Amino acid sequence: MFSYKNDSPIDFIRLALSVNALKFGEFETKSGRISPYFFNMGFFNNGFSIRTLGSFYASALIKSNIEFDMLFGPAYKGIPLVISTSTALSFSSNSYKDIPFAFNRKESKDHGEKGSLIGAQLRGKIAILDDVITSGMSIHESIEIIRSEGADPAVIVIALDRMEKSNYSSTYSAAKEISNLYNIPVISIASLKDIFELVQNDKHFIEYRERIKEYRMSYGL
């Protein structure tokens, strides 16, 4: 297993490759584009990988210097993200010792504790954790939930910024569109630029260099 610092985008890319969360090949995206790579957060599915992933998210939040009071994860992929990141933050320093988290249900319960939220009460400045931003639907829903509870979305953290022209703009990526729409910073652990850097400099991925270069030139920003 490779060593990692939890603050290097290339180390994150290597971690994603090691658990098959990132794959190279030919994959059709929702937009109909044929992408030379595919990212699936669902493959962070064991103790080591999800613990390490949480450390990367925690590091990204700390380095951003953006103030936040708690974490929110949109169901379902955001659930392990807020748990692992809150845990990682608790080991980083006393400043983050007790960062609470919450996540939503897909459907509200009408019995027991009822409602659509699980975890701590949403309050103060909220960091939203998600995997990628494609259509932005889960982010839109998350912001609505947070604001309806009287809290303020402060930052959005994603694992991978594809840095592609969105379906609606030739100027901005989906992540940038969300940031502009809500005036909220979007930060990522890694990006298409980092994937390209890896394949350019690592001989093990030489067969993917030209395809990723072409894709970046066609759709990248």
Summary of the structure (lengths in Angstrom):
residues: 221
radius of gyration: 17.5
end to end distance: 32.7
largest distance: 56.7
contacts: 696
relative contact order: 0.15
helix: 44%
strand: 26%
